[in-house]
Amino acid sequence: MTPVLCVALFLSGMLGLSPLAQGAPVKVRLWVQDVQGPAPEKQPSSPHQQPPASPVKSPEKPKKVITNDDLKPASGGDGFSSMDFSEINDCDRGCFEQVRQLARVAPEFNPNWKRNLLQAVDAVRKDDQWQKHLRNLYDVHLKFCQLGAEKKNELAKHADPHNVTPQEIAIDEKYDAKFKQAQAEFQSLYDRQGAMQRKFGENPLAYQFTIVQTNRIQNASCPLQQYPSYTPGDDNDP
């Protein structure tokens, strides 16, 4: 380093004009900003910023349990009227297509699939054991509907909308026992159903049609119950 440069640096340092002294605060501020700036990105994300979770495999479908929520008035849009059991053996074009898809039949490789399905439906209709099972299953479904309607009617007459009363609890207990008995009947039928369906296992079209039939019953709406209106003074009327 030349003498002239040394002298210049010495004078600059004495007067507070050193380039290093002047630039240090700026460099420190910039360094702090660079460190603090990205910090929020390293913090744990809020619940709204978390990436979507990976799809979870649905658990196996449990056994069917009928509850009061299933007992709804008929709307006419479910394709099966709970007022007429004869519909359980119907199979229109929509049913044909549904059964074909469930049985995984490819029309291009099975040009006669419609005739085969027609024969399968006829075989299911003529099976007395299976028809009896459907009738029993349907009767239990109607029993649930009837119990639900009767309980609703009794609560409408005797329940206090402002307080739970002993009489209301007694109604709950009475119908809880009746629903439990009906559920046991349904479970007994459900447990035997698989064995009866296996007889159709060699014909996928017939087997899948039995699946459609049981689903119709289990998903059928309850018939709309009509009860006379009740007011507290009705008991005293002549």
Secondary structure, DSSP 8 states (H G I E B T S, - for coil): --HHHHHHHHHHHHTT--HHHHHHHHHHHHHHHHHHTTHHHHS---TTTS-----------------GGG--B--S-SS--TT-GGGGG---HHHHHHHHHHTT--TTT-TTHHHHHHHHHHHHHT-HHHHHHHHHHHHHHHHHHHHHHHHHHHHHHH--SSS--HHHHHHHHHHHHHHHHHHHHHHHHHHHHHHHHGGGTT-HHHHHHHHHHHHHHHH--B---------GGGGG--
